[in-house]
Amino acid sequence: MKTAKELGIAPTQRRNIAKLTLFVKDAVPPPKFNIKTYHSGNNDEPSEATYECGTTACFCGYAPLAGIEPKKYEYWFDYAKRTMTQNLHNGVWNLLFNDDHKNSKTAAVRRGAYFLMNGLPEDANLCTWEAPKSFKPDWEAIKSILA
């Protein structure tokens, strides 16, 4: 397993992944989660206003509502790289946000929690990898990342 630190993920980015994971777990109803698509007036730029109407979003798409601020005119990939992954080619994007994963809020939250607790799985197809059924997230430990 490669840890967030080994992958070059900054402490702020790790906190953002924790913030997003907890927000989606606690505040997003399953019918409003869709990893295959997000709906907005402009699909290229993240903004909190995009989802005020209550449409669906993917895991990364909920980050602005979780309080992870986008920059004006920042594109999604740039936003994710700046706020959570450091490098779109380090595997974290595929593990957390790839649209080939199971289309499930619970599965996305478990992948986020697994990464925070264990790092990046090795020897896995990160575009489709899911946390093992035996994995039990330690939500208190994940909340402590925000401190």
N, C-alpha and C positions, 0 to 999 in steps of 0.2 A: 504494500500500500504506500502511495505517496501522500504525505501530509500536505495540508494547505501551505505551510511554510516552505516545504521542499518544492512546491509548484510555483512559488513566488506570489502567492495570494497574500495581500497585505492584511493586517489585523482589521482595518476598516472594512475591507471586502468580505472578510470572514464574518464580521458582525452583520453586514448587509445580507449575507446568505442566511444567517440565523434569523434576522428580522423578517425576511421574506418567508422562510419556512414556517415560522410561528404565525405570521399573519395569515397565510393561506390555510394553515391547519385550523386556526381559531375563527377566522372571519369570512371565509369564502364558502358559500353554499355549493355543494357538488354540481348542481345544474349550471352554475356560472363559471365552471372551469372547463376549458377545452384546450388541450395541448396542441391540437392540430391547427388552430387559427385564433386570431384575435380580431376584434372589430373596432374600428375607429374611423373618424373622419379622414385621418391620414395615417395609414398603416406603417409609415416609415419612421414616425417620431413618437416616442413615449411621452405621455403627459397624464397627470392625475385627472384632468378634465375629460380625457378620453373615456373613462369608465364611470363617470358620474351617472350616466343613464342606466347603469346596471347590466350592460351587455357582458358577454363572456370574454375571458382572457386566458392566455396560457400562463404557465408558471412565471416566466420572466415578465409577462404583461401585468402582473399584479404588483410588481415592485414599486411603481410610483404611488399606488394607494397604500403600500406598506410604509411609505415615508422615505423612500430612497429616491431623492430628487434627481430628475433628469435636467440636463442643460438645454437651453433653447436651441432648437434645430439639431438636436443630437439624434442620430439614427439608432435603432434598436441594438444592433451589434456593437456599436461604439459605446452605448449606454451599459450594456452587459459587461463588456470588457473593462470599462472604467470602474464600474461599481461592484462587480462580483468575480470576474474570472481572470483578470490581468492579461490573459493571452487566450484567444479563441481556439488555439491549437494545443492547449495543454491537457485536453480531455474533460475539463470541468464543464464547458459548454455542452458537450455531448451527453455527459452524465446528468446534468440538471435540466437542460432545456431542449434537447433534440426532439423533434416531433415524431420520431419513430417509436418513442416509448409508449407504454400502455396509457391510454387516455383516461387518467384517473387522478383526481386531486390527492387521494390517499397515497397513491404510488409516488407522485411527485414529492410530497411532503416527506415520505420515508426515504427517498433518494437524498433529499437535502439533509435530513437528519443523519443518515448513514455517512455522508461525506463529512459533515461536521464532527462526527464522533470517531470515524475510522480512516478518513482520507479517501483517495481515489483507488477503486478496485484495480488490481493488476490482472493482466491476461483476460480481459473481458471486452465484449463489444459494448462500449459505453453508450452507444446510440440506442440500445435496447435493454441494457442491464437494469435489473430491478433488485431492490434490497431483499435479502433472504427472508423467508417467512419467519424464521427464528429470531430475526433482529428486533430488539425492543429499544426504541428510542428513549433516552434519558432526557426528558423534557426540561427538567430542572437544570441539568448541565448545559443544555442548549440555551436556556434563558440566561444563564450566568455569563455566556459569551457577550451578551448585550451590555453587561456592567462595565 
